[in-house]
Amino acid sequence: MFRQLEIAIHQFAKRQMTWFRGMEKRGTPIHWLSSTLPPDDFTSQVLTLATTLSNNKNN
């Protein structure tokens, strides 16, 4: 059962990456963040990006 779950998770992750790459090819900007960042730095980058995107949307 654990092996099947492991395989299913891997397959789902591959489908997600394919979907995101397709979005990029169609011109949708994707803002990738490193999962290796310390939690505080990751949170800071997310908030900065959200603020920037929100400001751009309102202008």
Secondary structure, 3 states (H helix, E strand, C coil): CHHHHHHHHHHHHHHHHHHHHHHHHCCCCCCCCCCCCCHHHHHHHHHHHHHHHHHHHHC
